[in-house]
Amino acid sequence: MEKDFDLWNVHKKLIENESKKILFKEGEVWWCAVGINVGQESCGKGGTGRRPVLIIKKLSGKNCIAIPLSTKQKTGSWFSEIKIQGINQCALLHQIRMFSTKRFQRRLTTIEPEEFSVIKEKIELLLDLSFHYHQDRSPGSVGNPKSA
């Protein structure tokens, strides 16, 4: 299937001109106009290029960090199983990115706190963000932590 970037750019210009105010919270799942992306980046489907995303971190009233979801089941450290409205889905942890709320179309649901915690822990491991890893570094250091 060939990607139609021109059609997506027309739709993206309409999204940019949206002026709606969206109220959202961490742990919510929203239909989001992800669009047509490059290479192996997750794309949306249909005319609006939409895909559900899980909000991981609210950055402001207009931006957040979110993870695209897929109904295709995958295994490995880059993925996490999640159930949305009784349907098994897969959180594409390696596709984590910032989204503007202008892309949001409709709220689907809020996931259970326990399930949200599991996903956040898996992101921490995938991105190597553990506190213990970083506390061994000297302030302002870059690269690998000091070996003991």
LUMSE-484449 format. One record per residue: residue in three letters; x, y, z of N, C-alpha, C in turn. Coordinates in steps of 0.001 Angstrom, whole numbers, plus 500000, padded with zeros to 6 digits. Atoms other than C-alpha are relative to their C-alpha. Layout:
# residues N
code,nx,ny,nz,cax,cay,caz,cx,cy,cz
ALA,X,Y,Z,X,Y,Z,X,Y,Z
...
# end
This chain:
# residues 148
code,nx,ny,nz,cax,cay,caz,cx,cy,cz
MET,500836,498817,500000,500000,500000,500000,500889,501257,500000
GLU,499244,498756,500075,501396,503375,499020,499370,501046,500917
LYS,500476,498980,499072,501131,506168,501564,499674,501279,499233
ASP,500434,498772,500677,499203,509248,500396,500302,501204,500892
PHE,499571,498868,499177,501183,512057,502048,499278,501288,499606
ASP,500676,498783,500451,499469,514718,499936,498613,500121,500629
LEU,501327,499981,499388,496005,513765,501186,500118,500262,501507
TRP,499812,499771,498573,497299,513634,504769,500340,501462,500270
ASN,499646,498588,499792,498809,517132,504413,498773,500907,499913
VAL,501246,499232,500076,495390,518489,503380,499250,499881,501327
HIS,500707,500227,498735,493832,516916,506460,500739,500656,501166
LYS,499195,499428,498919,496707,518073,508703,499821,501513,500076
LYS,500232,498547,500004,496122,521699,507644,498666,500330,500669
LEU,501292,499795,499338,492498,521391,508789,500138,499817,501513
ILE,499765,500244,498574,493646,519965,512128,500694,501203,500631
GLU,499238,498857,499475,496085,522860,512601,499089,501188,500295
ASN,500907,498863,499824,493209,525350,512300,498913,499754,501043
GLU,500968,500303,498949,491130,523601,515007,500226,500922,501199
SER,499861,499132,498831,490422,525795,518009,499248,499449,501214
LYS,500744,500590,498885,488564,523374,520298,500893,499809,501215
LYS,499281,500226,498742,489586,523070,523954,499718,498574,500435
ILE,500122,501402,499611,490241,519480,524992,500439,499854,501453
LEU,499639,500319,498618,490204,518380,528633,500359,498520,500037
PHE,499524,501381,500009,492239,515218,529103,500857,499733,501223
LYS,499208,500405,498839,494065,513251,531807,500909,498830,499627
GLU,499124,501150,500155,496892,510767,532064,499201,498730,500257
GLY,500701,501266,499869,495654,507205,531665,498777,499881,499108
GLU,501138,500053,500919,492934,508111,529170,500458,499505,498626
VAL,499770,500436,501375,492671,506578,525700,499122,500862,499104
TRP,500697,499126,500934,491701,508914,522846,500195,499530,498565
TRP,499802,500107,501439,491067,508531,519138,500797,501234,499607
CYS,499063,498933,500320,493857,510623,517678,500340,499954,498509
ALA,499617,499910,501414,494602,511809,514131,501523,499897,499907
VAL,498562,500265,500055,498069,510210,514055,500530,500306,498604
GLY,499645,499668,501371,498149,510525,510278,500874,498983,499315
ILE,499096,500818,500794,500524,509129,507706,501423,500386,500392
ASN,498649,499727,499521,504074,508808,508961,501038,499273,499155
VAL,498884,500482,500802,507473,507840,507615,500518,498658,500505
GLY,499365,501270,499653,509055,504380,507561,499127,499116,500869
GLN,500702,500919,499095,508041,502114,510436,499229,500705,501103
GLU,500793,499271,499006,506398,504898,512478,498535,499615,499838
SER,501401,500399,500072,502825,503973,513366,499184,501066,499281
CYS,500895,499114,500756,500202,505460,511067,498573,499775,500482
GLY,501412,500155,499729,496515,506054,511530,499331,499329,498813
LYS,500743,500653,501071,493816,504463,509402,498804,500843,499603
GLY,501190,499307,500478,490888,505700,507379,500312,501393,499492
GLY,499841,498668,500564,490341,509146,505912,500582,501021,500952
THR,499481,499040,499024,491262,510913,509140,501328,499550,500597
GLY,498719,500484,499498,494377,508824,509824,500004,499804,501498
ARG,500107,500078,498548,493195,507990,513300,500394,498639,500551
ARG,499577,501185,499251,494417,505478,515855,499816,500345,501478
PRO,500090,499681,498569,493799,505171,519590,501395,500177,500598
VAL,498748,499769,499281,496555,506519,521844,499705,500067,501495
LEU,500087,499962,498544,497142,506172,525582,500841,501169,500493
ILE,499283,498839,499473,498082,509403,527359,500843,499560,501200
ILE,499046,500382,498959,501182,508792,529474,500320,501176,500910
LYS,499589,498831,499217,502117,512315,530578,499400,501261,499394
LYS,500529,498708,500426,500266,515638,530359,501123,501026,500124
LEU,498936,498994,499990,502796,518330,529402,499438,501400,500199
SER,500696,498723,499862,500352,521238,529176,498538,499732,499658
GLY,501393,500169,500387,496700,521842,528376,499835,499683,498517
LYS,500071,500204,501446,497567,521406,524686,500937,498921,499474
ASN,499027,500994,500446,500304,518748,524576,500142,498884,501016
CYS,499768,501130,499111,501018,515313,525982,500958,499011,499348
ILE,499237,501139,500488,503239,512274,525670,499013,498837,499984
ALA,500962,501097,500127,501211,509309,524394,500611,498847,499208
ILE,499562,501215,500678,501609,505793,523039,498873,499521,499083
PRO,500998,500562,500907,499783,504553,519934,499647,498559,500391
LEU,500465,501354,499723,497727,501365,520354,499694,499292,498690
SER,500284,500813,501175,497188,498517,517906,499186,498786,500417
THR,500741,501223,499715,494779,495591,517726,500830,498765,499639
LYS,499108,501121,500321,497617,493423,516326,500840,499691,501230
GLN,499242,500409,498817,499153,491463,519178,501457,499775,499636
LYS,498562,500119,500217,502922,491650,519450,500648,499628,501323
THR,499288,500368,498785,505454,490283,521908,501376,500643,500009
GLY,498679,499414,499840,508679,491701,523259,499955,501186,500941
SER,499911,498905,499031,509903,494483,525506,499498,501330,499442
TRP,500478,498754,500617,508692,497144,523039,498489,500126,500061
PHE,501455,500049,500036,505055,496196,523586,499427,499655,501371
SER,500695,500356,498769,502517,495862,526394,498539,499724,499669
GLU,501411,500326,500226,499153,494109,526286,499130,500893,500856
ILE,500942,499120,499306,496200,496252,527284,498600,499651,499485
LYS,501378,500280,500406,492442,495700,527239,499234,501317,499997
ILE,500768,498765,500152,490337,498608,525930,498570,499626,499628
GLN,501417,500295,500203,486576,498248,526234,499788,498540,499593
GLY,500149,501431,500217,486911,494455,526322,500770,499444,498814
ILE,499248,500440,501182,489176,494298,523248,501489,500015,500322
ASN,498561,500065,499791,492778,493126,523512,500710,500902,499005
GLN,499208,499110,500843,495157,495744,522207,501447,499910,500448
CYS,498581,499992,499708,498876,496302,522198,500484,501445,500022
ALA,499399,498674,499910,500575,499473,523433,501367,499927,499332
LEU,498751,499985,500759,503408,500262,521008,500996,500916,500719
LEU,499152,499198,499119,505874,501455,523658,501121,500718,499248
HIS,498897,499409,500766,508642,502119,521129,499553,501148,499096
GLN,500540,498924,500833,506347,504570,519299,499593,501213,500844
ILE,500346,498907,499098,506007,506922,522300,500415,501336,499382
ARG,499686,498687,500572,505853,510577,521226,499085,501075,500558
MET,500812,498863,499589,504445,514026,521850,498876,500194,498977
PHE,501145,499704,500855,500977,514821,520485,499380,501321,500435
SER,500817,498829,499728,499062,518075,520237,498568,499530,500204
THR,501407,500367,499801,495501,517868,521554,499150,500389,498797
LYS,500733,499697,501233,494443,519360,518212,499728,498720,499221
ARG,500173,501285,500685,494835,515782,516942,498914,499126,500637
PHE,500958,500833,499283,492392,514385,519533,498601,500153,499405
GLN,501340,499992,500584,488970,513406,518194,498911,499632,500997
ARG,501031,500448,499056,487103,511547,520927,500653,499128,501072
ARG,499494,500837,498911,487836,510044,524344,499308,498653,499967
LEU,500551,501351,499980,487379,506279,524442,499725,499514,501424
THR,500108,500556,498657,488020,505330,528058,501193,500438,500839
THR,498854,499837,499104,490358,505498,531036,500394,498599,500455
ILE,499577,501336,499588,492466,502450,531855,500133,499942,501521
GLU,499878,500223,498558,492724,500954,535343,501371,500469,500483
PRO,498710,499515,499472,495449,502485,537570,501094,498935,500027
GLU,499009,501077,499950,497172,499099,537980,500585,499741,498613
GLU,499561,500224,501377,497337,498606,534207,500884,501164,499525
PHE,499222,498817,500358,498644,502172,533767,501395,499929,500634
SER,498711,500135,499311,501397,501522,536338,500906,498996,499302
VAL,499211,501023,500704,502519,498383,534494,500585,500590,498721
ILE,499519,499407,501248,502789,500299,531219,501107,501016,500281
LYS,498965,499010,499669,504751,503135,532846,501297,499315,500427
GLU,498798,500747,499608,507157,500607,534403,500708,499422,498775
LYS,499405,500562,501215,507683,498956,531003,500676,501089,499162
ILE,499376,498882,500716,508405,502363,529425,501322,500363,500671
GLU,498794,499680,499240,510916,503082,532183,501120,499017,499674
LEU,498993,501016,500334,512706,499794,531465,500464,500128,498553
LEU,499661,499893,501418,512570,500202,527682,500924,501183,499729
LEU,499222,498780,500236,513954,503742,527795,501151,500170,500985
ASP,498913,499980,499014,516362,502945,530652,499941,501267,500850
LEU,500225,498781,499229,514904,505700,532857,499996,499779,501505
SER,500124,500284,498575,515237,504052,536249,500809,500974,500836
PHE,499348,499091,499068,516163,506269,539162,501342,499421,500447
HIS,498781,500637,499515,518750,503751,540346,501119,500100,498980
TYR,499004,499876,501062,520528,503895,537011,500606,501401,500004
HIS,499545,498610,500093,520760,507681,537067,500632,500529,501284
GLN,499442,499459,498764,521636,508184,540736,501492,499726,500121
ASP,498573,500297,499959,525081,506653,540125,500822,500970,499164
ARG,499288,499045,500845,525972,509420,537685,500331,501268,500765
SER,499668,498707,499410,527739,512586,538682,499165,501079,499326
PRO,500821,498949,500602,525783,515825,538085,500615,500479,498686
GLY,499570,499487,501301,526008,516897,534451,500729,498974,499145
SER,499287,500991,500800,527577,513620,533279,499131,499491,498871
VAL,500693,500554,501172,526654,512048,529969,500574,498621,499744
GLY,499502,501314,500354,526897,508457,528828,499754,498986,501100
ASN,500171,501091,499044,527347,505366,530961,500291,500455,501424
PRO,499716,499643,498617,527224,505580,534759,501387,499515,500395
LYS,498684,500412,499493,530461,505286,536719,499922,498559,500486
SER,499985,501378,499490,531413,501711,537419,500577,500015,501410
ALA,499589,500042,498589,531902,500766,541072,501318,499291,500163
# end
